[in-house]
Amino acid sequence: MPLRFLSKALTIIQDDHLGKVNAVLLKELNDGTYIDLALNISVITDYSLRVQVDEIDRQLSIAGNITSPVTETRYNETSYWAFKESPQNIAFKHSLQSDMLSLQYGHDNDHQYKAEIFLYPFKINLFYRNVLQLVLNEGNLLNVEHYRSRKSEEKEDSRDVLPEESTFDAYNDEFKDSKGDTLPFGPESVAADIDLIGFSHVYGIPEHADSLSLKDTSDTEPYRLFNVDIFEYPVQSKYPMYGSIPFMVGVKPEASVGIFWVNSADTYVDITKTALSYVDDKAIDPIEGVDFSSVSTHWMSENGILDVILIAKDTPSEVSSCYGALTGYVELPNIFSLGYHQSRWNYNDEKDVLSVANSFDEHEIPCDAIWLDIDYADGKKYFTWKPDMFPEPERMEAKLNETGKKLVVIVDPHFKTGYEISDQLMKRGIAIRNSDGKDAYKGHCWPGESVWIDTLNPNSQEYWEELFSNGSNLLGYSTNVHLWNDMNEPSIFNGPETSAPKDLLHYGNWEHRSVHNLFGLTYHEATYRSLVARNPSIRPFVLTRSFFAGSQRTCAMWTGDNIAKWEYLRESIRMCLTMNVAGFPFAGADVGGFFHNPDSELLVRWYQTGIWYPFFRAHSHIDSRRREPYLIEQPYQSYIREALLLRYKLMPLLYTQFRKSYKSGMPILKPLFYDRPENPGTYSIDDEFFLENLLVKPIMAQNQTSVSMYLPDDRKYYNFFNFTETLQGEGYHDGIRAALNEVPVYLREGSMIPTKERYRRSAKLMTYDPYTLYFATDENGNAKGQLYVDDGESFGYRDNGDYLELEMSVERGSRIQSKVVGGSGNGLFTSTLDSVRVERIILINCNATGNSVTVQQGEQRWAVDLIEENGYNIIRNPAVSINKDWAITL
Amino acid sequence: MASLVGSTAVLKGVAPKNYPLYVPDKDGNFHCLNDSTIVISFDRVNDDYCDCPDGSDEPGTSACSNGKFYCANEGFKPHYIPSSWVNDGVCDYQSCCDGSDETEGVCANRCKELQEEFELRDREMEETVVRGLELRQKIAEKSRQQRLTLQNEVKVMDKQIEQLECSLKQLKADKELAGSEGEKQVELTFQKYGEMLNEASSKAEAQFMALDEHRKRIEALEAILGKMNDDYNHNFNDPAVKLAAQSYQEYVASRADMKDEDKNDEMKAIFGDLEGLFVTAKAQIAEKLSMSGDESPKKSWPSAKDLVDAFLGVRRNDEIQNDVGRSLIEIETAIEDTEKRMKDAQRQVNEKKADLEKSYGPEDLLRSKTDCTTNKIAGYNYKGEKDAGTGQ
């Protein structure tokens, strides 16, 4: 392998205060001459190391060779879309030696970083806490395919084409579907290898229907990131899917790392796991009990600049936090969107929608939203309604609103040619254009020939807001309609790989090639902003199928068109866990499976699993039979209802987890290794997870009546439904009952879980219901947990501090207390919570005695009953208001 | 907490007829209605905490999941609602028009309004019912007429069949008389021959039908594939569908037109066999007749071709010339004809009788309603009564 990179020390400009290094990398060509590459290194958000490489003289070399209006520089705006805001640089100390520039930084002595930047051959060693964690370019695979003319490319013994570079299809694509690609710049890929030292497991880089712990790809295709409408995707595969987040997490007991490859073009990631790794020619022993001791990753993207961010921390939670600080944390969702969503392609008309909603109420099954797929629109022309089926949508929406239910309607980015919207897109010049930059591109999608809105164009926003504004044809003046953005990969039926030709032009004359993976994000963000503009006091809900790093800020995602088969149920949890690792926790899969018909057992198990998806929606294909829960025969219907009631019961807990994720980026559906990164036994487990301190093992296989459950630690776990069955001891526990009406859920000692136990017709109607609190005390009599409360639908929490953060605990088995630790009970909303009380406290393992306990709130004291049950105690109706501190003496 | 005994609040959600159940016992306690062993202090009735498994201690709150809340709805009709609708912020007016399901002041009493609306609707409903009954009367009358017509027809036809049976009996007697010994021999042979020809004919017909069937099925398959080929969604990239479409296109390109010659060949062969049989039969008959010496063998037999033509309907039966037994053949033809007419009449009369027995619902209402409409809703076809509007 030739060493191709040199760094001329004399060109290094380092500025400790500004925290950046500017240098030139030299790429040696076949004739011994060099191409200059700009190298920028900076320390940014939360001490992450950013490395960027770009061509310097690209425009000069291109000049005259290009006739199309395409922008000549490499695409460098991926971070603009992916990042929450432009990151600030952090100062560092540096020392320059003959062969190496060394940077040192960190917020205290215990958390010191060192980046050793070797000049020749170029490579970067990243140390955290004095241990080598990440190495960039150890394998010399870092490359930027500099611009070379077609003539030079095709010349034999070209000085420009290095031995390891290929000229295959360089200036024309022979792939049948993309023959028309004009490839104006020829090959222009970027790539780099990054080694994770001492690591055995890596996670993330969704979206793939694969295991949580990523696989070695030495003998297979690499993982591909390329947003695509994949039809009947197979499970356990590395095929690309609807969305992509080029962010990977590595975990070992002592440290965790993150790699964020900031590139939105077609991307491949190879993963090689090795038993031994050589660092500085010294072999490092494999970690005891772990199969691999080093993971090498190779990242390749079709074009754009090379931009990578390296994160090293103590735990995966800290890595998530750092990644979230860069790209944003999940939005605090409108509370309804944590309820149950009932969707189908399609509910036919207003009567159908209302009858479905009504049937839920009649069967006392909670439901928060009814969804309308593409067939509500007249001829699939979005922003219209089928006049004969939906003559008065606002009347229907108002009817749903009576019981706090919402309507979610679909709007895709393709617009049938020959009606107002597509005409406007062309007239305003905000459609995606052909490669010549002149006319709007026309392709085929649901409505037939269509054009696509270019939401990279800032002018699109104005029009989009018009279409969603109050009084608009689609939304009228409704306050309970939310949005579903589908087909935004974009899906184009007659395009290459069912997507857009890569040489189409977006705003700024950037090729689609450069922005493909982030187009979906620009689209759903435009929708989100439009909904906020429409009604600034309601949190919008937007569901997207396509996504990129940063999508978590404005929407939820689902895993697309799955199939009603057990293996897809199993896969759904793996995929949701991966989304949680990748900073996008508001994820779910179609309950019941989109294609085909599930039998009753599968449907029951799917609901029992689906209630744990952060985004919980049942959806099905137009050819499948109707399967709304109330249509299912008994006893299956009652099992499904019980599962749904459990979801709503846990709503306060779930919402509190969203609040935590909103503040820190932590997963909501939490893989076991996030909970116990020091225990490698957790690293491969992807059929179990935590919701806070509830350990859940959903049943995802047929005919199962008992199950084996893994405990990640030696704490005591209580069966959440009877509190008498317990598990203890790290490792697997066999024979846990799992009849068709049972889901194994265990509550870890030392924790508190807040719930609301009254069935209501929707989440909104639970707002003023009383709480039931579960305390499972540990052997010292201690337990604690948090509860977050706000109005669930406005931005009052953000703009006016109108929220409550409560810390609840039991200390030494003698005193229960609740303290307001954030927000206040005096807000516009929180002051109305005077009437919201704690109606019941369940004490597990508390050994409380006597018939009554003393409650204290403010100056008031009163006695309430303590009831002894089989294995636990109940404090009956302590009747404390939730919005002020209180205490109970046992 | 203040005691609520004796106040109306304690009886919230209780129907007046159940007031006697909500009276404290002598110790000031309440017994769960379905399990009197569970005893709670009476001030825990409607205290928004569920103590009784049957929910009976919380008739006026949402504390028990299985509770029922009584809305008095004065001025309208009283109604029960599920306890989960109580105190959830929703005024459930369609069941609880007095607004008592929510905290006082949240939902205004709308019972008067509702009563008026209800009365209006009631009147409208009554009118509709009257109109409907009239319409029903008309339909029933129409059906009755249709039934009478049918019954008359059956009567007439039964008589016809009787007459036909009579003439058939007569014809059969005539036939007995008409047949001589020698002619009977010939008749027998012809009869046998006729049977064979019948068999051959039905075989031929079966072949035709089978071929026809095959051809129709091929056409149907081609139509299915053609439609798939024209309409399939390229987006879905299903390799199986793509392969099928491609194969279909190749098939269409190389497909030859269907030939009818095959059928003709087969028929020729069958008729060849028939000719052979006929020649043999003729020889045998001639031999028999010459041996008897009784009758002249000089008869002009119809040629095999003539017979075949007759069977295939190219020429009519009566064109076949035969010197002998003309009257016999005539009789035979008459018998055949009568039998056929009888069969037809029998079939028709059976159909009519079956129709008379068929259930057309109460008062035979649907007898006169044979049309239905098809509504296309969101890609599905829904069938319904023509006048009934959109049905699902």
Boltz contact constraints between the chains, C-beta under 6 A:
constraints:
  - contact:
      token1: [A, 231]
      token2: [B, 236]
      max_distance: 6.0
  - contact:
      token1: [A, 231]
      token2: [B, 237]
      max_distance: 6.0
  - contact:
      token1: [A, 348]
      token2: [B, 377]
      max_distance: 6.0
  - contact:
      token1: [A, 348]
      token2: [B, 378]
      max_distance: 6.0
  - contact:
      token1: [A, 375]
      token2: [B, 378]
      max_distance: 6.0
  - contact:
      token1: [A, 403]
      token2: [B, 90]
      max_distance: 6.0
  - contact:
      token1: [A, 493]
      token2: [B, 234]
      max_distance: 6.0
  - contact:
      token1: [A, 493]
      token2: [B, 235]
      max_distance: 6.0
  - contact:
      token1: [A, 498]
      token2: [B, 235]
      max_distance: 6.0
  - contact:
      token1: [A, 758]
      token2: [B, 62]
      max_distance: 6.0
  - contact:
      token1: [A, 759]
      token2: [B, 65]
      max_distance: 6.0
  - contact:
      token1: [A, 759]
      token2: [B, 84]
      max_distance: 6.0
  - contact:
      token1: [A, 760]
      token2: [B, 84]
      max_distance: 6.0
  - contact:
      token1: [A, 760]
      token2: [B, 88]
      max_distance: 6.0
  - contact:
      token1: [A, 765]
      token2: [B, 88]
      max_distance: 6.0
  - contact:
      token1: [A, 839]
      token2: [B, 49]
      max_distance: 6.0
  - contact:
      token1: [A, 877]
      token2: [B, 49]
      max_distance: 6.0
